[in-house]
Amino acid sequence: MGITSQQYQALLAIRAHVGPDPMSISELAECLLIKNHSAVELVARLVTRGLVTRTPSEADRRRVELRLTPHAKAVLEDIMRNNLRELSSTAPVFRELLRTLRRIGETKPD
């Protein structure tokens, strides 16, 4: 399942949110540096895809709380695994680059 980078960032923000209550739409907007109405549209797309639930807060009915679905957690896990695999495959290239840069730095004339 492909998701956009903005959807991915939103899922990460919701997952990483700390506090006594789940993340709200306004907190998501603030976290992603987007306008509130843009966050509302983003959340609507995530809800449609079955990645997020939104429910009114019991304490304040004006506040909409966001929660990841089990499907979203699985999607994030898959993306994380793919990212780690990609990083693992490029690690040798970065190690060689670092060795080369160190050699260049050691032979640099004063």
N, C-alpha and C positions, 0 to 999 in steps of 0.2 A: 504494500500500500504506500504510494507516494504521498508525502505531505510537503507543503511549502516550507521554506525556511522560517517564515513568520509563524506558521502553525507550530513548527518544531520549537521555536523560542518560547511560544506561549505555553506549550506543554511542559517545557523545562521550568519555566517560571512558576507555574501552578504546582509542579512537583516539589520544587525547592522552597516554596513559601513556608515561612515559619510564623508562628503566632497562635493565639488561642483559637482563632476561627479560620475556616478555609479562606482562600484568596477571593476577593471580590473583583467585579469587573473594573471598578475604578482603580484598584491596586494593580491589576494586570495592565491597564492603560499606562499607569505611572511607570511600572517596571519596564515596559516595552517602549516607552517614550512615544506613545501614540495618543491621539485624542480619544475621549471616552466613546464617542459614537463609532469610531473605527474598531475599538475593542469589542463593542457590542456585536458588530458585524462579524468580526473574527471568531468570537465565541459562538455565534449562531452557526457558522460553518463547521466548527469543531463539534457542536452538538449534533448537527445533521450527519456528520461522519461517524458518530457514535464514540467520540473520543473524550468528551467532557459532558458532565451534567451540570445544570444550573438550577439552583433552588433558592427561593426566598429565605432569608435568615429568619429564624424563629424569634430572635431578639429584636430585629429591626426589619420589618417587611419591605422596606425600601432597598435594603442591601441584598444583592444577588450573590450567592456563594457558588464557587466553582470547584468541582472535584473531577479528578481523572477517573475514567472508567477502566476496568481491567484490560480492555482492548488497547487503550492509550498506553498503559504501563507496558504491555507487550510490544507495542510499536517502538516506544522509547528504548526498551531493552534490545530490540533488533538493530536499531540505529546505532546504539552504543557498541554492540558487538561488531557491526560493520566498520565503525570508526576505529576501534581497537585493532581489527585485522588490517585495516589500511595503514595505520600508524606502525604496526609491527612490520609490514612489508617495506615501508620506506625508512625504517630505522637504520638499516645498514648504509643507505645512501647518506643520511645525516651524519653517521659516525665517520664515514670516509671524508665528508666535507669538513668536519671538525678537525680531523687529523691534518688535512691539507692546510687549513687555515692556521693551525698551530705551527706547522713547518714553515709556512710563509712568515709568520710572526717571529720565529726563531732566527731566520736568515735575513731578516730586515736590517739593512745597514743603518748605523747610528747617525 
